[in-house]
Amino acid sequence: MTIPFVDIAIIGGGPGGLALAQGLRKHGIDVAVYERDPVRADYVQGFRLGLRQRGLDALEANLPPHLLEAFLGTLGYAPSESLIFDEYFHPLAAPEWARGPEDRHGEKSVSRITLRQILLSGLDDIVHVGRVFDHYAEQADGTVVAHFTDGSAVRANVLVGADGANSAVRRQLLPDFRIVDTGMRRLAGKMTLDAAARHAISPLLLDYRTSIRPTAGRRIMFSAHRVDPAAYARFGLIGQDDATHRDIAGFHFDNTTSYVWWNTAYALNELATDAELARLDGAGLIELLLRHVGHWDERIVTLIRNSDPSTVAMLKVRTSEPGAVWETGPVTLLGDAIHSMTYFQALGGNSALHDAGLLAAQLVAARNGGKPLLPALHDYEEAMREHGYEAVRTSLSAMLRNAAADPVSGSVAAA
């Protein structure tokens, strides 16, 4: 059997992998993406991605002009001002906070579904779905062969593991690498702004980034994601409701509807055991949360109680352990596959996009600028580790500060 060849093979079609593919194709480099899931319907996919400078810079570098225009034209917007209240809606003084360069675009956000539509555009011939990576084998000529569970294979000069926190590529490259359960359990949900109007939700929960910091209990954050329906018609299918999510009940995977969202995090066993949480659907999780916050101001309780149950789920907050180093070869890693982090500070998706920008630039230098391939990969990995491991530490520190500030009992397992 003849094994097909591609210069750069990417395992995983998340934001980082697809952004890398766009950047390489933009510069005429032979690339293919292998993605296991024909439809991305993991819970996080239904939410927005808050944009940081590193993510925007990478998209500007990697996207062709027409897709960058579509990206900017279909952005959603979050409130730019912040408020803090206690659980009885008494105002609290906001801490002094100076915006750094990463925070300049805090009001901009993008539906993860819309971002995926943009990143997939023009890649139909190089994105192969339903391909489950099994293992790789390095060859004597310096290439690497990726094997898939269906018995197929592809040979490449570079294999990029962009296959997320449970990366199968990383498991082979770094078998001792650890992803740690922090012990925190995140609950989140959404309500459309139309529903918010019907339930007379307070503008203080819709028009600001509002943090509820109770005298006893866990914090809850509220913010809105507003999209402009008038922008949809300008960019074809980009920004339209994604057909691959059409048969999923509820509006969680609707990327054309403006909404207000909330999230909160509790320590292990604080709300319920993991086994109990796993048995509950969205409606059950809402009822469970209301047992803890049902005595709060009715304006807060009304929003939580009337959230769409299809949008409510529990996530275990996990983090990688920063510091892994390996000898540069034809296999490298990107995004959550090497620096998975907590959702605090909104750095995860942006860091994966940043990786894609760093790696694309090095591969372009190797292919079009004469730089040797292994030094190019080494320089990418050094830069990726520097920013990615710092992002892991920053997001974990933010989570621990947030948990420690809440006056409740319960432990948080630090990594």
FIZA-111897 format. One record per residue (C-alpha): x, y negated, z. Coordinates in pm, whole numbers, m for minus. Layout:
N
ATOM,X,Y,Z
...
END
This chain:
415
ATOM,0,0,0
ATOM,133,m341,m97
ATOM,109,m588,191
ATOM,9,m937,75
ATOM,243,m1224,155
ATOM,174,m1577,280
ATOM,430,m1831,395
ATOM,251,m1927,719
ATOM,m7,m1696,879
ATOM,m223,m1843,1157
ATOM,m410,m1615,1396
ATOM,m714,m1801,1530
ATOM,m950,m2054,1374
ATOM,m1000,m2292,1665
ATOM,m925,m2666,1642
ATOM,m548,m2620,1668
ATOM,m519,m2345,1410
ATOM,m746,m2517,1160
ATOM,m579,m2856,1208
ATOM,m243,m2690,1138
ATOM,m386,m2531,823
ATOM,m515,m2868,706
ATOM,m178,m3031,766
ATOM,12,m2759,581
ATOM,m224,m2754,286
ATOM,m206,m3133,267
ATOM,166,m3092,200
ATOM,134,m2803,m43
ATOM,250,m2527,192
ATOM,112,m2175,149
ATOM,m100,m2091,455
ATOM,m380,m1856,565
ATOM,m597,m1840,878
ATOM,m728,m1515,1026
ATOM,m1026,m1556,1261
ATOM,m1210,m1277,1438
ATOM,m1549,m1447,1486
ATOM,m1770,m1535,1186
ATOM,m1970,m1766,1417
ATOM,m1821,m1963,1707
ATOM,m2090,m1961,1975
ATOM,m1887,m1965,2294
ATOM,m2042,m2192,2555
ATOM,m1785,m2471,2532
ATOM,m1852,m2502,2157
ATOM,m2184,m2671,2236
ATOM,m2017,m2967,2408
ATOM,m1820,m3265,2286
ATOM,m1445,m3311,2284
ATOM,m1338,m3634,2451
ATOM,m1062,m3785,2240
ATOM,m717,m3873,2363
ATOM,m445,m4053,2174
ATOM,m242,m3737,2110
ATOM,m537,m3566,1943
ATOM,m625,m3865,1728
ATOM,m268,m3909,1612
ATOM,m248,m3546,1505
ATOM,m576,m3560,1312
ATOM,m466,m3876,1134
ATOM,m145,m3701,1031
ATOM,m297,m3366,931
ATOM,m629,m3450,766
ATOM,m653,m3563,405
ATOM,m800,m3916,372
ATOM,m1156,m3809,285
ATOM,m1179,m3579,587
ATOM,m1029,m3839,819
ATOM,m1298,m4078,697
ATOM,m1565,m3816,771
ATOM,m1419,m3753,1115
ATOM,m1421,m4122,1207
ATOM,m1765,m4173,1051
ATOM,m1933,m3896,1252
ATOM,m1777,m3968,1591
ATOM,m2002,m3981,1893
ATOM,m1969,m4242,2164
ATOM,m1963,m4217,2540
ATOM,m2017,m4499,2788
ATOM,m1710,m4712,2844
ATOM,m1796,m4834,3196
ATOM,m1788,m4625,3513
ATOM,m2005,m4626,3825
ATOM,m1982,m4429,4150
ATOM,m2270,m4352,4388
ATOM,m2327,m4129,4687
ATOM,m2599,m3866,4674
ATOM,m2863,m4119,4780
ATOM,m2768,m4352,4495
ATOM,m2591,m4602,4717
ATOM,m2311,m4772,4519
ATOM,m1955,m4688,4615
ATOM,m1648,m4891,4535
ATOM,m1469,m4759,4229
ATOM,m1096,m4701,4272
ATOM,m860,m4917,4075
ATOM,m772,m4741,3752
ATOM,m538,m4869,3486
ATOM,m586,m4722,3141
ATOM,m276,m4566,2992
ATOM,m209,m4509,2622
ATOM,m388,m4172,2637
ATOM,m708,m4340,2755
ATOM,m746,m4608,2489
ATOM,m1020,m4413,2313
ATOM,m1214,m4292,2615
ATOM,m1545,m4398,2462
ATOM,m1492,m4182,2151
ATOM,m1597,m3820,2142
ATOM,m1669,m3561,1877
ATOM,m1905,m3267,1876
ATOM,m1689,m2956,1871
ATOM,m1923,m2818,1603
ATOM,m1882,m3127,1386
ATOM,m1505,m3115,1435
ATOM,m1509,m2753,1321
ATOM,m1710,m2849,1011
ATOM,m1447,m3110,928
ATOM,m1152,m2880,990
ATOM,m1303,m2599,781
ATOM,m1374,m2828,484
ATOM,m1177,m2727,177
ATOM,m1031,m2416,341
ATOM,m1280,m2155,218
ATOM,m1013,m1974,19
ATOM,m764,m1946,305
ATOM,m981,m1881,614
ATOM,m1053,m1510,653
ATOM,m1316,m1424,915
ATOM,m1384,m1092,1080
ATOM,m1010,m1018,1099
ATOM,m911,m899,1447
ATOM,m537,m920,1512
ATOM,m384,m604,1662
ATOM,m4,m642,1666
ATOM,291,m772,1471
ATOM,621,m620,1360
ATOM,930,m826,1283
ATOM,1114,m719,967
ATOM,1486,m689,891
ATOM,1459,m968,632
ATOM,1336,m1217,894
ATOM,969,m1200,798
ATOM,693,m1067,1020
ATOM,398,m839,943
ATOM,67,m900,1122
ATOM,m154,m592,1154
ATOM,m532,m608,1201
ATOM,m770,m359,1357
ATOM,m936,m283,1022
ATOM,m607,m138,897
ATOM,m514,m440,683
ATOM,m192,m640,720
ATOM,m22,m956,597
ATOM,348,m1042,576
ATOM,460,m1396,651
ATOM,766,m1607,713
ATOM,598,m1750,1024
ATOM,319,m1607,1239
ATOM,139,m1864,1457
ATOM,m62,m1742,1755
ATOM,m344,m1996,1784
ATOM,m587,m1742,1925
ATOM,m676,m1901,2257
ATOM,m620,m1829,2623
ATOM,m661,m1454,2574
ATOM,m413,m1456,2285
ATOM,m322,m1111,2154
ATOM,m19,m1263,1981
ATOM,108,m1401,2313
ATOM,50,m1070,2490
ATOM,305,m910,2260
ATOM,550,m1203,2252
ATOM,531,m1279,2626
ATOM,393,m970,2804
ATOM,459,m1116,3152
ATOM,276,m1444,3085
ATOM,m4,m1511,3333
ATOM,m340,m1686,3318
ATOM,m452,m1768,3674
ATOM,m802,m1795,3814
ATOM,m804,m2123,4010
ATOM,m1102,m2011,4215
ATOM,m1320,m2299,4090
ATOM,m1652,m2231,3915
ATOM,m1782,m2497,3678
ATOM,m2151,m2554,3603
ATOM,m2259,m2786,3325
ATOM,m2574,m2873,3135
ATOM,m2737,m3118,2895
ATOM,m3058,m3308,2833
ATOM,m3144,m3480,2506
ATOM,m3185,m3855,2528
ATOM,m3540,m3812,2396
ATOM,m3615,m3585,2692
ATOM,m3442,m3833,2921
ATOM,m3684,m4101,2802
ATOM,m3982,m3872,2867
ATOM,m3860,m3804,3221
ATOM,m3775,m4172,3283
ATOM,m3414,m4089,3367
ATOM,m3237,m4386,3520
ATOM,m3019,m4591,3280
ATOM,m2753,m4571,3551
ATOM,m2712,m4203,3458
ATOM,m2728,m4264,3082
ATOM,m2545,m4586,3005
ATOM,m2239,m4537,3229
ATOM,m1993,m4268,3321
ATOM,m2149,m4203,3655
ATOM,m1989,m4001,3930
ATOM,m2191,m3885,4230
ATOM,m1961,m3846,4531
ATOM,m2172,m3709,4815
ATOM,m2096,m3744,5182
ATOM,m2110,m3364,5195
ATOM,m2100,m3135,4894
ATOM,m1950,m3130,4549
ATOM,m1924,m3415,4302
ATOM,m2130,m3429,3985
ATOM,m2031,m3627,3677
ATOM,m2282,m3765,3424
ATOM,m2210,m3913,3083
ATOM,m2379,m3946,2744
ATOM,m2278,m3843,2394
ATOM,m2451,m4063,2137
ATOM,m2444,m3987,1766
ATOM,m2568,m4195,1473
ATOM,m2805,m3997,1248
ATOM,m2760,m4256,975
ATOM,m2398,m4146,936
ATOM,m2484,m3786,851
ATOM,m2601,m3839,493
ATOM,m2268,m3993,394
ATOM,m2059,m3679,437
ATOM,m2257,m3387,297
ATOM,m2278,m3096,541
ATOM,m2038,m3260,788
ATOM,m2238,m3384,1085
ATOM,m2547,m3183,991
ATOM,m2682,m2907,1213
ATOM,m2460,m2607,1152
ATOM,m2643,m2326,974
ATOM,m2442,m2061,1158
ATOM,m2611,m2163,1485
ATOM,m2964,m2193,1345
ATOM,m3101,m1879,1511
ATOM,m2972,m1959,1860
ATOM,m3251,m2080,2090
ATOM,m3238,m2422,2256
ATOM,m3047,m2728,2141
ATOM,m2708,m2644,2294
ATOM,m2547,m2588,1954
ATOM,m2726,m2880,1786
ATOM,m2465,m3136,1685
ATOM,m2705,m3403,1555
ATOM,m2882,m3491,1880
ATOM,m2771,m3748,2136
ATOM,m2767,m3621,2493
ATOM,m2662,m3680,2851
ATOM,m2449,m3408,3010
ATOM,m2341,m3326,3361
ATOM,m2083,m3102,3519
ATOM,m1982,m2997,3866
ATOM,m1741,m2744,4016
ATOM,m1767,m2527,4327
ATOM,m1514,m2303,4498
ATOM,m1523,m1925,4470
ATOM,m1829,m1779,4652
ATOM,m1946,m2127,4753
ATOM,m2257,m2122,4535
ATOM,m2283,m1744,4509
ATOM,m2061,m1448,4434
ATOM,m1933,m1409,4081
ATOM,m2152,m1103,4040
ATOM,m2461,m1303,4138
ATOM,m2364,m1594,3911
ATOM,m2317,m1358,3618
ATOM,m2672,m1225,3660
ATOM,m2832,m1570,3639
ATOM,m2946,m1733,3316
ATOM,m2950,m2111,3269
ATOM,m3279,m2157,3452
ATOM,m3153,m1949,3743
ATOM,m2832,m2150,3765
ATOM,m3033,m2474,3774
ATOM,m3241,m2340,4062
ATOM,m2928,m2226,4245
ATOM,m2767,m2568,4207
ATOM,m3085,m2739,4325
ATOM,m3063,m2546,4653
ATOM,m2744,m2746,4717
ATOM,m2847,m3085,4575
ATOM,m3227,m3080,4588
ATOM,m3226,m3326,4881
ATOM,m3031,m3584,4679
ATOM,m3192,m3893,4526
ATOM,m3479,m3791,4301
ATOM,m3326,m3972,4002
ATOM,m3035,m3730,4011
ATOM,m3245,m3424,4088
ATOM,m3492,m3498,3804
ATOM,m3215,m3492,3543
ATOM,m3070,m3165,3667
ATOM,m3410,m2998,3712
ATOM,m3519,m3084,3356
ATOM,m3196,m2998,3177
ATOM,m3239,m2757,2888
ATOM,m3167,m2411,3039
ATOM,m2999,m2302,2714
ATOM,m2725,m2556,2784
ATOM,m2649,m2444,3139
ATOM,m2385,m2184,3220
ATOM,m2104,m2110,3463
ATOM,m1738,m2100,3364
ATOM,m1445,m1971,3566
ATOM,m1178,m2243,3570
ATOM,m848,m2086,3474
ATOM,m500,m2215,3402
ATOM,m176,m2082,3262
ATOM,148,m2096,3456
ATOM,380,m2344,3283
ATOM,743,m2263,3220
ATOM,759,m1974,2974
ATOM,1061,m1987,2742
ATOM,1148,m1742,2464
ATOM,1406,m1701,2191
ATOM,1289,m1869,1872
ATOM,1193,m1627,1598
ATOM,929,m1592,1326
ATOM,645,m1580,1584
ATOM,535,m1891,1770
ATOM,236,m2012,1973
ATOM,0,m2308,1975
ATOM,m267,m2455,2204
ATOM,m438,m2247,2472
ATOM,m238,m1944,2363
ATOM,62,m2093,2547
ATOM,m62,m2380,2764
ATOM,m420,m2306,2869
ATOM,m536,m2559,3129
ATOM,m834,m2669,3338
ATOM,m1091,m2903,3185
ATOM,m992,m3188,3417
ATOM,m836,m3481,3226
ATOM,m977,m3355,2891
ATOM,m633,m3253,2769
ATOM,m685,m2897,2641
ATOM,m832,m2953,2296
ATOM,m627,m3266,2241
ATOM,m307,m3079,2330
ATOM,m388,m2806,2076
ATOM,m439,m3070,1807
ATOM,m112,m3235,1913
ATOM,66,m2900,1878
ATOM,m74,m2871,1526
ATOM,69,m3211,1441
ATOM,411,m3124,1585
ATOM,429,m2786,1413
ATOM,303,m2913,1077
ATOM,570,m3184,1074
ATOM,847,m2931,1147
ATOM,724,m2685,884
ATOM,699,m2964,628
ATOM,1058,m3058,714
ATOM,1161,m2696,662
ATOM,973,m2643,337
ATOM,999,m2984,171
ATOM,1295,m3144,347
ATOM,1551,m2866,354
ATOM,1562,m2818,731
ATOM,1640,m2455,825
ATOM,1328,m2274,938
ATOM,1443,m2143,1277
ATOM,1580,m2482,1395
ATOM,1249,m2636,1284
ATOM,1054,m2384,1490
ATOM,1290,m2432,1785
ATOM,1241,m2810,1777
ATOM,864,m2759,1766
ATOM,869,m2523,2061
ATOM,1083,m2756,2270
ATOM,848,m3050,2207
ATOM,538,m2834,2254
ATOM,659,m2697,2587
ATOM,747,m3044,2713
ATOM,406,m3199,2651
ATOM,198,m2883,2693
ATOM,337,m2771,3028
ATOM,307,m3124,3163
ATOM,m58,m3129,3054
ATOM,m113,m2799,3241
ATOM,36,m2947,3558
ATOM,m157,m3274,3519
ATOM,m493,m3106,3470
ATOM,m438,m2866,3761
ATOM,m334,m3152,3990
ATOM,m647,m3344,3893
ATOM,m863,m3042,3972
ATOM,m700,m2993,4311
ATOM,m737,m3363,4397
ATOM,m1102,m3350,4299
ATOM,m1165,m3039,4509
ATOM,m975,m3173,4809
ATOM,m1171,m3498,4803
ATOM,m1502,m3317,4847
ATOM,m1578,m3270,5218
ATOM,m1690,m2909,5204
ATOM,m1546,m2588,5333
ATOM,m1398,m2336,5094
ATOM,m1058,m2268,4951
ATOM,m910,m2340,4614
ATOM,m648,m2098,4489
ATOM,m369,m2305,4337
ATOM,m157,m2157,4064
END
